[in-house]
Amino acid sequence: MASKELRPTLGTGVPKTRKRNIQTKLDPDTFRTRLFEELEKHGISATIISPLSSDEFDYHRYGEVFCEVMLAGNIVEPGGAVRTNPPPTEHCVFAAKNSDAVLAVVDIMHQLMRRKPFLRARYDLVFTKLLSCLAVFEEVPRANLAVAIASMLERQMLSPVVLKSLSSQSAIASGIALDFMTAIITSFLEQNNQSIDKLMALLKSAGIDTGTMVNMMPSGSRSADALSEHFAALGLDKLVEQNERRVKADKIRTLRDGISERLERLGAVPIEEVVQFVKTTREETGLTETESVHAAWAGVVMSVNMSRKTQQNRTALLMATQKGAPLLEQVCASGAMQIVLIQQVQAYVSADMELLKIAVFCDVINLLYRKDVLVEEAILRWFRRGMRLEKGSAASSNIIREQMIPFVKWLETAEEESEEEGEAA
């Protein structure tokens, strides 16, 4: 058997193992000490920006420590305890004497973040930590923190989602959570005359609304009415209006869901029971006739699966309309409410370009007319007024009007014939 052939090898050099990344141990205390030195030397002033921007400060590793020191004066332990050895620096948000001093600290943090954008994520982490244990802090630090948050939200230094951390039982039970949120809102409005609409848009992007604020109230006084009274006492009328709109929308949504559930069981549930449910709910909630019509139409079409082909969607919509016609007839007893229903159908169809193209609006109105939900006068009045959508393009309204012309002409002819027959009689 032939011996294995030897392959040439490199005779020089010794194979070296690849060096691994050297992981240095975290040393937040040293970072904090250097930060303290710069704060003592420069204070909260523009001159501190340059030394803090140097490579000596590793914000990738100690960005959270930087934020904690600038806010609380020292490293913050889990649970909210601020280290006292060494004593916290006075050049921080918690120790600020007034709002201007707070904003000066925020300005330093902002300038550092502009140079190092990744700090925004570190800020979010620290604020989430502080807000989760808010009840630990004294009143003045809390007030200063609210001013800082308002300013940082306005400058987009902070994600609004961190405010969801105001959910600890201790903060809610003591009323601190709602008071703190109110302080943020008040401070936001005071700074640069900011708009309440801008603030609520920021909060809405994080899924926070007046309903979230109701849950921040102590359980013994937790209600939408109590929240409205709280805001009214502070002169925050726009928040009162928004809270009332949310409550109204919740009532309409509840009525809509109840209608949809009962219509799906129609047969086992008589239509009279559905009508009675609408009347009872309206009396209990104080909904107007218009709002009841909105809820009724939404409940009728709620079960329609609009993810299929266009013709299948058309058929499903007409079937749902036919099933709900007896209810719509009761809810839309007056001509004014029938026009409201027509506008709701118009908005629904206009939201789907495919349905708009194949004249589904005309089909639905025709069906409602044949089912005695709509009368000729209401349809003609809607058409002659040229009613357009409150939201949406004028083009969709014009398309619908063009599609309705043959049906309207037929109604006008029928109306003239009935008048002639009446005169002949």
VENSUL-V97688 format. One record per pair of residues at least 12 apart in sequence whose C-alpha atoms are under 8 Angstrom apart, sorted by sequence separation. I is the first residue (numbers start at 1). GAP is how many residues later the second one is. D is the distance in Angstrom with one decimal. If there is no record, write none. Layout:
i & gap & d
I & GAP & D
I & GAP & D
This chain:
i & gap & d
93 & 12 & 6.5
228 & 12 & 5.0
262 & 12 & 6.4
304 & 12 & 6.1
349 & 12 & 6.1
38 & 13 & 7.5
74 & 13 & 7.7
92 & 13 & 6.5
211 & 13 & 7.7
214 & 13 & 6.4
227 & 13 & 7.9
304 & 13 & 6.2
38 & 14 & 7.7
74 & 14 & 5.0
91 & 14 & 7.8
185 & 14 & 7.6
213 & 14 & 7.9
278 & 14 & 7.6
73 & 15 & 4.5
74 & 15 & 6.8
228 & 15 & 6.7
259 & 15 & 6.7
346 & 15 & 6.6
386 & 15 & 7.9
72 & 16 & 7.6
73 & 16 & 4.8
227 & 16 & 7.9
228 & 16 & 7.7
301 & 16 & 6.8
304 & 16 & 6.9
345 & 16 & 6.9
35 & 17 & 7.8
73 & 17 & 6.5
303 & 17 & 7.8
73 & 18 & 6.9
259 & 18 & 7.9
383 & 18 & 7.2
69 & 19 & 7.9
73 & 19 & 5.3
224 & 19 & 7.2
259 & 19 & 7.5
301 & 19 & 6.2
345 & 19 & 7.8
69 & 20 & 7.7
72 & 20 & 6.2
73 & 20 & 7.6
224 & 20 & 7.9
300 & 20 & 6.2
301 & 20 & 7.2
70 & 21 & 7.2
71 & 21 & 5.2
72 & 21 & 6.4
73 & 21 & 7.1
300 & 21 & 6.5
70 & 22 & 4.8
71 & 22 & 4.7
72 & 22 & 5.3
73 & 22 & 7.7
69 & 23 & 6.9
70 & 23 & 6.4
71 & 23 & 6.0
72 & 23 & 7.8
224 & 23 & 7.3
255 & 23 & 7.1
300 & 23 & 7.9
342 & 23 & 7.4
300 & 24 & 5.6
383 & 25 & 7.8
31 & 26 & 7.1
255 & 26 & 6.9
380 & 28 & 6.8
210 & 29 & 7.9
379 & 29 & 7.8
31 & 31 & 7.2
35 & 31 & 7.7
131 & 31 & 7.9
296 & 31 & 7.7
297 & 31 & 7.4
380 & 31 & 7.9
131 & 32 & 7.4
134 & 32 & 7.7
181 & 32 & 7.9
210 & 32 & 7.5
211 & 32 & 7.6
296 & 32 & 6.8
380 & 32 & 8.0
32 & 33 & 7.0
132 & 33 & 5.2
210 & 33 & 5.5
28 & 34 & 6.5
31 & 34 & 7.9
32 & 34 & 7.3
123 & 34 & 7.9
124 & 34 & 6.0
128 & 34 & 5.3
131 & 34 & 5.7
132 & 34 & 6.0
146 & 34 & 6.5
150 & 34 & 5.3
154 & 34 & 7.4
251 & 34 & 6.8
26 & 35 & 7.8
70 & 35 & 7.0
123 & 35 & 6.7
124 & 35 & 6.5
127 & 35 & 6.6
128 & 35 & 7.5
131 & 35 & 5.7
132 & 35 & 6.9
133 & 35 & 7.1
135 & 35 & 6.5
146 & 35 & 7.7
149 & 35 & 6.7
150 & 35 & 7.1
178 & 35 & 6.6
211 & 35 & 7.5
252 & 35 & 7.7
293 & 35 & 7.7
296 & 35 & 7.7
338 & 35 & 7.6
376 & 35 & 6.5
132 & 36 & 6.0
135 & 36 & 5.3
147 & 36 & 7.5
210 & 36 & 7.5
251 & 36 & 7.8
338 & 36 & 6.0
28 & 37 & 6.8
32 & 37 & 7.4
120 & 37 & 6.0
128 & 37 & 5.8
134 & 37 & 6.6
143 & 37 & 7.5
146 & 37 & 6.0
147 & 37 & 6.2
150 & 37 & 6.1
151 & 37 & 6.7
255 & 37 & 8.0
259 & 37 & 6.8
263 & 37 & 7.4
342 & 37 & 7.8
120 & 38 & 6.4
124 & 38 & 6.4
133 & 38 & 7.8
142 & 38 & 7.4
146 & 38 & 4.9
150 & 38 & 4.9
178 & 38 & 5.4
293 & 38 & 6.3
362 & 38 & 7.7
70 & 39 & 7.8
177 & 39 & 5.7
178 & 39 & 5.9
248 & 39 & 7.7
252 & 39 & 6.8
256 & 39 & 4.7
260 & 39 & 4.5
264 & 39 & 7.9
292 & 39 & 7.3
293 & 39 & 6.9
339 & 39 & 5.9
361 & 39 & 7.0
376 & 39 & 7.9
143 & 40 & 7.1
147 & 40 & 5.7
151 & 40 & 7.4
177 & 40 & 7.3
252 & 40 & 7.3
255 & 40 & 6.1
256 & 40 & 6.1
259 & 40 & 5.2
260 & 40 & 6.0
335 & 40 & 7.7
338 & 40 & 6.3
339 & 40 & 7.1
342 & 40 & 7.8
356 & 40 & 7.6
135 & 41 & 6.9
146 & 41 & 7.4
147 & 41 & 7.6
175 & 41 & 7.6
255 & 41 & 7.7
258 & 41 & 7.6
259 & 41 & 7.2
260 & 41 & 8.0
314 & 41 & 7.0
332 & 41 & 7.1
359 & 41 & 7.3
362 & 41 & 6.7
366 & 41 & 8.0
32 & 42 & 7.6
67 & 42 & 7.8
102 & 42 & 6.5
106 & 42 & 6.4
134 & 42 & 7.9
160 & 42 & 6.5
161 & 42 & 7.7
175 & 42 & 6.1
196 & 42 & 7.4
252 & 42 & 7.8
253 & 42 & 6.9
256 & 42 & 6.0
257 & 42 & 6.2
260 & 42 & 6.4
289 & 42 & 7.8
335 & 42 & 7.7
336 & 42 & 7.5
347 & 42 & 6.6
350 & 42 & 7.8
362 & 42 & 5.9
32 & 43 & 7.8
160 & 43 & 5.9
175 & 43 & 5.9
196 & 43 & 8.0
252 & 43 & 5.6
256 & 43 & 4.5
260 & 43 & 6.9
321 & 43 & 7.3
325 & 43 & 6.8
329 & 43 & 6.9
335 & 43 & 5.5
339 & 43 & 6.2
346 & 43 & 7.6
356 & 43 & 7.8
103 & 44 & 7.7
113 & 44 & 7.8
164 & 44 & 7.5
172 & 44 & 5.4
173 & 44 & 7.3
174 & 44 & 6.8
255 & 44 & 7.9
293 & 44 & 7.1
297 & 44 & 7.3
310 & 44 & 6.4
329 & 44 & 4.4
343 & 44 & 8.0
356 & 44 & 7.4
359 & 44 & 6.3
99 & 45 & 7.0
102 & 45 & 7.1
103 & 45 & 6.6
106 & 45 & 7.5
160 & 45 & 7.6
161 & 45 & 4.8
172 & 45 & 5.9
173 & 45 & 4.7
310 & 45 & 6.7
318 & 45 & 7.8
322 & 45 & 7.3
326 & 45 & 7.9
328 & 45 & 6.3
329 & 45 & 7.7
362 & 45 & 7.7
94 & 46 & 7.2
95 & 46 & 6.9
98 & 46 & 7.8
102 & 46 & 6.3
106 & 46 & 7.2
160 & 46 & 5.7
161 & 46 & 7.6
172 & 46 & 5.5
173 & 46 & 7.1
314 & 46 & 6.6
318 & 46 & 6.3
321 & 46 & 7.9
322 & 46 & 7.7
325 & 46 & 6.6
343 & 46 & 7.3
350 & 46 & 6.1
44 & 47 & 6.4
94 & 47 & 4.3
110 & 47 & 6.9
159 & 47 & 8.0
161 & 47 & 8.0
290 & 47 & 6.5
293 & 47 & 7.2
294 & 47 & 7.4
297 & 47 & 7.2
321 & 47 & 7.7
326 & 47 & 7.6
350 & 47 & 7.7
43 & 48 & 6.4
93 & 48 & 7.3
94 & 48 & 7.6
96 & 48 & 7.2
99 & 48 & 6.8
103 & 48 & 7.2
289 & 48 & 7.3
293 & 48 & 6.4
297 & 48 & 7.9
325 & 48 & 6.6
80 & 49 & 7.6
167 & 49 & 6.8
318 & 49 & 7.7
322 & 49 & 7.8
80 & 50 & 6.4
94 & 50 & 6.1
166 & 50 & 7.5
290 & 50 & 6.8
294 & 50 & 6.9
40 & 51 & 8.0
78 & 51 & 7.8
93 & 51 & 6.1
94 & 51 & 6.9
346 & 51 & 7.9
39 & 52 & 6.7
93 & 52 & 6.7
275 & 52 & 6.0
36 & 53 & 6.9
80 & 53 & 5.6
274 & 53 & 7.2
79 & 54 & 6.1
80 & 54 & 7.6
346 & 54 & 7.9
67 & 55 & 7.5
81 & 55 & 7.5
93 & 55 & 7.5
271 & 55 & 7.2
275 & 55 & 7.1
63 & 56 & 6.2
67 & 56 & 6.3
80 & 56 & 6.3
271 & 56 & 7.0
275 & 56 & 7.9
80 & 57 & 7.7
60 & 58 & 7.8
64 & 58 & 5.3
68 & 58 & 6.7
45 & 59 & 7.7
49 & 59 & 7.0
53 & 59 & 6.9
60 & 59 & 8.0
63 & 59 & 5.8
64 & 59 & 6.8
67 & 59 & 6.8
44 & 60 & 6.7
52 & 60 & 7.7
59 & 60 & 7.4
63 & 60 & 8.0
263 & 60 & 7.6
44 & 61 & 6.3
64 & 61 & 7.4
263 & 61 & 7.1
46 & 62 & 7.6
49 & 62 & 7.4
53 & 62 & 7.7
64 & 62 & 6.2
45 & 63 & 7.8
49 & 63 & 7.1
44 & 64 & 7.4
71 & 74 & 7.6
